[in-house]
Amino acid sequence: MKLILENIGIIEKADIDINGLTVIAGNNDSGKSTIGKIAYSLTKSFEDYELNFEKEKKKKVEMYFRHLYISIRRDIDLKQNAELRKLMDKFQIVRRIDNKKLLELINKIKDFIDKDKIKLDPKIKEKLNVLFKEINKLFKGTESKNSKIIKSINQIFKSEFNNQINSVFTNESKISVLEGNNKIINLTIKDNDIQYDKSKKIDDIFPFDSSVFIETPFILTYKNAFEYSKSIYHVEDLLNRLKRPNIGDKDSILNIKQIINGDIYFDEDENNFLFRKNFGKKKIKINILNSASGIKSLGILQLLDKSGEFNKNLLLVIDEPEVHLHPDWQVEYAKLLIQLVKEGVKVLITSHSPYLIEALNKFSKKEKLGEEVKFYLSELNNTGKVIITDKTSNKECIFDKLSKPFERLIFEE
């Protein structure tokens, strides 16, 4: 898959191939995370477009139901209208159970009001009729797949970027996805809103079936807080995956138990993640809060592996995992990612660690992954804009850039 970006955030231009292992290297605040978020958001938008459409529809229906209920209770004396009161009491019981019965009940209420069984101010009656009309339109209306996908993209992008996807230099941005010569989708973003030419059909098949975005190991520690907020799409999505039942060691791809000397797992009874650590022949159960951040980082991969998430149709996006890993474990982490790529998982990783990037370079060569591996460098220019360029054939410039701080410490007085 080729991802092409123009004027996104601080990124002026990026042309990224994601076909095996894709490494985006660079300093902090150079647009690396933006690449990962966009790749994830697009994949999930295609994967979840029906689900997101139904969620949005449910929200709107609930909003109209609430307005309708409040309006009727406020503007009509139900004590003087026993028949309508029975319908309204039933309305409260049915509203969260059965949408079909609920729509039938709402139309009975509408018929009751339309037949002038009660005296209403014309303005109040018109207001209620507008609500009846909007509710029926939501239930009976149809939308094209294209429209649902665009709405899904808007929903997820707003969640992931908090309505700040446009460039800081211009209010028009562009995103394109290609698979070979096939154009999957072309998007224009104006004023942080996705624009799409309805005459152009979106390709039915996105290059990846699903995506996982790993940003912080503390998702395990603060599970309850993240679950309560439900404000960021990739966080809720990842938590749901991490809590899925294990398929067992036999079918797992990665041997993480040897590295962390134990297992991370989700305990349904305690509603929490735990670390079962090996002490000789003993196994000690440790609350995840009391485990090292490096254990958590590797534990996330272990949980995803044991729940069967890793497959050839998955895009795994990982944002700067080295932040919580000792250099030794950065090397081990790189080995695990190369193993996943060998199994067909597509991996997009951002990093500013020379240890991790060199390890990915070395192990990918050892496994002869060849054209499946791409290295990019994200650099801020004098205008404050970022250009992301392919450095696969010149990786030395990446290592030179990332090792400069160490050289200054050693050689500068």
C-alpha positions in Angstrom: 0.0 0.0 0.0 1.2 3.5 -0.8 0.1 6.3 1.5 0.5 9.9 0.0 0.1 12.9 2.2 0.2 16.7 1.4 -0.1 19.4 4.1 -1.1 17.3 7.0 -0.3 18.8 10.4 3.3 20.0 10.0 4.0 17.5 7.2 4.4 19.2 3.9 4.9 16.0 1.9 5.1 12.2 2.5 5.1 9.2 0.1 5.1 6.0 2.2 5.1 2.4 1.1 3.6 -0.1 3.7 4.2 -3.6 2.5 6.1 -5.4 5.2 8.2 -3.4 7.7 8.0 0.4 7.4 10.2 2.4 9.7 9.7 6.2 10.2 12.7 7.7 11.9 13.3 11.2 13.1 13.4 13.6 16.1 10.6 14.4 18.3 7.9 16.7 16.9 8.7 15.8 13.3 5.3 14.3 12.2 6.2 10.6 12.7 3.2 9.8 14.8 0.9 11.5 12.3 1.8 8.9 9.7 0.9 6.0 12.0 -2.4 7.6 13.1 -3.5 8.2 9.5 -2.6 4.7 8.3 -4.5 3.3 11.3 -7.5 5.6 11.0 -8.0 4.8 7.3 -7.8 1.1 7.8 -10.2 1.2 10.8 -12.6 3.5 8.8 -13.0 0.8 6.2 -13.1 -2.0 8.7 -15.7 -0.4 11.0 -17.8 1.7 8.6 -21.0 -0.3 9.2 -20.4 -0.4 12.9 -19.7 3.4 13.1 -22.7 4.1 10.9 -25.0 2.2 13.3 -23.4 3.9 16.3 -23.9 7.3 14.9 -27.4 6.5 13.9 -28.1 5.2 17.4 -26.8 8.5 18.9 -29.0 10.6 16.7 -32.1 8.4 17.4 -31.4 8.7 21.1 -31.1 12.5 20.8 -34.4 12.8 18.9 -36.2 10.4 21.3 -35.0 12.5 24.2 -36.2 15.7 22.6 -39.5 14.1 21.7 -40.1 12.7 25.2 -39.2 16.0 26.9 -41.4 18.0 24.5 -44.4 15.9 25.0 -44.0 15.8 28.8 -43.5 19.6 28.9 -46.2 20.8 26.4 -49.0 18.3 27.0 -50.8 17.6 30.3 -50.7 13.8 30.5 -53.0 13.8 33.5 -55.8 14.9 31.2 -54.8 12.4 28.4 -54.8 8.9 29.9 -54.4 7.2 26.5 -51.3 9.3 25.6 -49.9 8.8 29.0 -50.1 5.0 28.5 -48.2 5.3 25.2 -45.5 7.5 26.9 -45.0 5.0 29.7 -44.6 2.2 27.2 -42.2 4.5 25.3 -39.9 4.6 28.2 -39.9 0.8 28.6 -39.3 0.0 24.9 -36.9 2.8 23.9 -33.7 0.9 24.8 -34.9 -2.6 23.9 -36.4 -2.9 20.4 -36.1 -0.2 17.8 -38.7 -1.7 15.5 -41.3 -1.7 18.2 -40.2 1.7 19.3 -40.8 3.1 15.9 -44.2 1.6 15.8 -45.0 3.1 19.2 -43.7 6.6 18.1 -46.0 6.5 15.1 -48.9 5.6 17.3 -48.1 8.7 19.4 -47.9 10.7 16.2 -51.3 9.4 15.0 -52.8 10.2 18.3 -51.6 13.8 18.1 -52.4 14.1 14.3 -56.0 13.1 14.9 -56.5 16.2 17.2 -57.5 14.1 20.2 -55.8 16.8 22.2 -55.7 20.6 21.7 -52.2 21.8 20.9 -50.7 25.1 20.0 -49.9 24.9 16.2 -46.3 25.8 16.8 -45.9 23.0 19.4 -47.6 20.5 17.0 -45.2 21.6 14.2 -42.2 21.1 16.4 -43.4 17.6 17.4 -44.0 16.7 13.7 -40.5 17.8 12.8 -39.1 15.3 15.4 -41.4 12.5 14.2 -40.2 13.2 10.6 -36.5 13.1 11.6 -36.9 9.9 13.6 -38.7 8.1 10.7 -36.0 9.4 8.2 -33.3 7.9 10.4 -34.9 4.5 10.6 -36.1 4.2 7.0 -33.4 6.1 5.1 -30.6 4.4 3.2 -27.0 5.4 2.5 -24.4 4.2 0.0 -21.3 2.4 1.1 -19.2 5.4 0.0 -21.2 7.7 2.2 -20.8 5.4 5.2 -17.0 5.1 4.7 -16.6 8.9 4.5 -18.6 9.3 7.7 -16.5 6.7 9.3 -13.3 8.4 8.3 -14.6 11.7 9.7 -15.6 10.1 13.0 -12.3 8.3 13.5 -10.1 11.2 12.3 -11.9 13.6 14.7 -11.3 11.1 17.5 -7.7 10.6 16.7 -6.7 14.2 15.8 -9.2 16.1 17.9 -10.3 18.2 14.8 -6.7 19.2 14.0 -5.8 17.3 10.9 -5.3 20.2 8.5 -1.8 21.8 8.0 -0.9 24.6 10.3 0.2 26.5 7.1 -2.9 26.0 5.0 -6.6 24.9 5.4 -6.5 22.3 2.6 -4.8 18.9 2.9 -4.8 15.8 0.8 -4.6 12.1 1.5 -4.4 9.3 -1.1 -4.1 5.5 -0.8 -2.9 3.4 -3.7 -2.5 -0.4 -4.1 -0.3 -0.9 -7.1 -1.9 1.1 -9.9 -5.3 1.0 -8.2 -6.5 4.2 -6.5 -8.3 3.1 -3.3 -9.3 6.6 -2.1 -8.4 10.3 -2.6 -9.4 12.7 0.1 -9.3 16.5 0.5 -9.6 18.0 3.9 -10.8 21.5 4.4 -11.3 23.2 7.7 -10.6 19.8 9.3 -13.6 18.2 7.5 -13.2 15.3 5.0 -14.3 16.3 1.5 -15.0 13.7 -1.1 -16.2 13.8 -4.7 -19.4 11.6 -4.6 -19.0 10.9 -8.3 -15.8 8.9 -7.6 -16.4 5.5 -6.2 -14.3 4.3 -3.3 -12.6 0.9 -3.9 -14.5 -1.8 -2.1 -11.3 -3.6 -0.9 -8.8 -1.8 1.4 -5.3 -3.3 1.4 -5.6 -4.3 5.1 -8.6 -5.9 6.9 -7.7 -4.5 10.3 -5.2 -2.4 12.2 -3.9 -2.1 15.8 -2.3 1.1 17.1 0.0 0.7 20.1 1.0 4.1 21.7 1.7 3.5 25.4 2.1 0.5 27.7 0.2 2.4 30.4 -3.0 1.4 28.7 -2.7 -1.8 30.8 -2.1 0.2 34.1 -4.9 2.7 33.6 -7.4 0.4 32.0 -10.4 1.6 34.0 -9.6 5.3 33.3 -9.3 4.7 29.6 -12.5 2.6 29.5 -14.4 5.3 31.3 -13.3 8.1 29.0 -13.7 6.3 25.6 -12.5 9.4 23.9 -9.8 8.1 21.6 -10.7 5.4 19.0 -7.5 3.4 19.0 -7.4 3.2 22.8 -10.8 1.7 23.1 -10.1 -0.6 20.1 -6.8 -1.8 21.6 -8.3 -2.4 25.1 -11.1 -4.6 23.6 -8.5 -6.7 21.8 -6.2 -7.1 24.8 -9.1 -8.4 26.9 -10.0 -11.2 24.4 -9.5 -14.8 25.5 -6.1 -16.5 24.9 -5.8 -19.2 22.3 -2.8 -20.6 24.2 1.0 -20.9 23.8 0.8 -23.6 21.1 -0.7 -21.3 18.5 1.2 -18.2 19.4 3.9 -16.7 17.1 6.2 -14.9 19.5 8.1 -16.4 22.4 7.8 -13.4 24.8 7.6 -15.6 27.9 11.4 -16.2 27.7 12.1 -12.5 27.6 9.9 -11.3 30.5 10.1 -14.6 32.4 6.3 -14.9 32.6 2.9 -14.0 31.1 0.7 -11.0 31.0 -3.0 -11.9 31.0 -6.4 -10.4 31.6 -8.2 -11.8 34.6 -12.0 -11.5 34.2 -12.7 -12.1 37.9 -10.5 -9.2 38.9 -11.3 -7.2 35.8 -7.6 -6.3 35.5 -4.4 -7.2 33.7 -2.0 -9.3 35.8 1.6 -10.5 35.4 2.3 -14.1 36.2 6.0 -14.2 36.9 8.2 -17.3 37.2 10.4 -17.6 40.3 12.1 -20.9 39.8 9.3 -23.5 40.1 7.0 -20.9 41.6 4.6 -18.6 39.7 3.8 -15.3 41.4 0.8 -13.2 40.4 1.6 -9.5 40.3 -0.8 -6.6 39.7 0.1 -4.9 36.4 0.5 -1.6 38.4 3.6 -3.1 40.1 5.2 -4.3 36.9 7.9 -2.5 34.9 6.9 -0.4 31.9 9.1 -2.6 29.7 7.2 -5.7 30.9 4.0 -3.9 29.9 5.4 -3.0 26.4 6.2 -6.6 25.6 3.1 -7.8 27.4 0.9 -5.9 24.9 2.5 -7.9 22.1 2.1 -11.1 24.1 -1.6 -10.5 24.7 -2.3 -9.7 21.0 -0.3 -12.8 20.0 -2.1 -15.1 22.4 -5.5 -13.8 21.3 -4.7 -14.6 17.7 -4.7 -11.0 16.4 -1.5 -11.3 14.3 -2.3 -12.4 10.8 -1.4 -11.5 7.2 -4.3 -9.0 6.8 -3.3 -6.9 9.9 -1.5 -3.6 9.9 0.3 -3.2 13.3 1.2 0.5 14.0 3.6 1.1 16.9 4.6 4.6 18.1 8.1 4.9 19.6 8.2 1.7 21.7 11.8 2.4 22.8 10.6 5.1 25.2 9.8 2.4 27.8 12.5 -0.2 26.8 16.1 -0.6 27.9 18.5 -1.0 24.9 18.7 -4.7 25.5 15.0 -5.1 25.2 14.9 -2.7 22.3 16.9 -5.3 20.4 14.6 -8.1 21.6 11.6 -6.0 20.5 13.1 -5.6 17.1 13.5 -9.4 16.8 9.8 -9.9 17.6 8.7 -7.4 15.0 10.9 -9.1 12.3 9.3 -12.4 13.3 5.8 -10.8 12.8 6.8 -9.5 9.4 8.1 -13.0 8.4 4.6 -14.3 9.3 3.0 -11.7 7.0 1.9 -9.0 9.5 2.5 -5.5 8.1 4.3 -3.4 10.6 4.6 0.4 10.7 6.8 1.7 13.4 8.0 5.2 14.4 11.2 5.6 16.3 14.0 8.0 17.3 16.2 5.2 18.8 19.4 4.3 16.9 19.5 1.0 18.9 16.0 -0.1 17.7 16.5 1.1 14.1 19.9 -0.6 13.8 18.4 -3.8 15.2 15.5 -3.7 12.7 18.0 -3.1 9.9 20.3 -5.9 11.0 17.6 -8.5 11.6 15.7 -7.7 8.4 18.9 -8.2 6.4 19.5 -11.5 8.3 16.0 -12.7 7.4 16.5 -11.5 3.8 13.2 -9.5 3.8 14.6 -7.3 0.9 11.9 -5.1 -0.7 9.5 -5.7 2.2 11.5 -3.3 4.3 11.4 0.5 4.0 13.2 3.2 6.1 12.1 6.8 6.0 13.5 9.9 7.7 11.3 12.7 8.9 13.0 16.1 9.0 12.0 19.6 9.9 13.2 22.3 7.4 13.8 26.0 7.8 10.2 26.9 7.1 8.9 24.8 10.0 7.5 22.1 7.6 8.4 18.4 7.6 9.5 16.4 4.6 9.5 12.6 4.9 11.9 11.0 2.5 12.8 7.4 1.6 16.3 6.5 3.0 16.1 2.7 2.4 19.2 2.9 0.3 21.0 5.5 2.5 20.2 4.4 6.1 23.5 5.8 7.3 22.1 9.3 7.3 19.4 8.2 9.7 22.0 6.8 12.1 24.1 9.9 11.7 21.2 12.2 12.6 20.0 10.2 15.6 23.5 9.7 17.1 24.4 13.4 17.0 23.3 14.1 20.6 25.7 11.3 21.9 28.5 12.7 19.7 28.0 16.1 21.2 28.2 14.7 24.7 31.5 12.9 23.9 33.4 15.3 21.7 32.1 18.8 22.5 33.5 20.6 25.6 
